């Protein structure tokens, strides 16, 4: 997983870019309460015919998100070979802290990495 976070006083938004999001959870990257404005998921790599599922969690349980059993708050399906941006013009409110992971099915207990790199960019404040 290669994560870049941009947080600067010159911009009111923060950006998180993960160039290899898989089944391992990126825990509480918003560091608490935040508002998400867009999420871009690039599933064009070698996943040309295989969908990926971005799972988002607005919780910070003791011990962190357990990939095989913690119920996601949101599941976004990205078809194979697609680069999709999900926009939230009024903002998607996050109360506790946002965590995410990407797998090959929408089932809660799926811990299978996508066949190739999935890049996820989150714009939040």
C-alpha positions, -999 to +999 in steps of 0.1 A: +000+000+000+014+034-010-004+062+007+001+099+002-017+125+023-018+162+014-027+185+042-016+221+037-026+255+051-029+268+015-060+246+008-091+239+030-093+204+017-072+173+025-064+146-001-056+110+005-043+089-024-037+052-020-022+037-051-026+001-041-056-003-019-064-039-011-081-059+017-059-044+044-078-016+061-065+020+060-077+028+095-092+062+105-073+082+079-096+113+086-085+112+122-120+117+135-149+139+123-148+150+087-168+157+056-160+137+024-166+156-009-154+130-035-140+096-039-123+085-071-116+049-077-094+037-106-100+001-113-085+001-148-053-018-141-056-054-151-090-056-135-106-051-169-135-076-164-135-079-126-154-054-103-138-042-071-157-031-040-147-002-019-158-006+017-161+025+039-164+024+077-174+053+099-163+038+131-132+034+153-138+002+173-113-010+199-086-029+180-096-013+147-117-026+118-117-064+115-119-071+078-136-104+080-164-093+104-169-055+107-200-044+088-192-016+064-213+016+064-209+020+027-200-003-002-192+012-036-190-011-066-165-002-093-169-022-125-138-037-141-118-013-163-136+018-149-123+049-133-153+064-114-156+095-092-183+095-066-192+132-058-210+143-026-217+180-034-231+187+001-206+164+017-208+130+032-205+135+070-181+112+089-187+112+127-161+089+141-134+086+115-132+071+081-115+038+073-115+020+040-105-012+021-110-027-013-119-063-021-134-085-048-170-089-035-196-070-015-197-097+012-188-085+047-163-113+052-144-110+019-107-105+024-096-111-012-074-084-027-083-072-062-063-088-090-042-057-096-037-023-080-067-001-073-060+036-068-083+055-045-083+093-040-104+108-012-110+146-009-122+156+025-120+183+051 
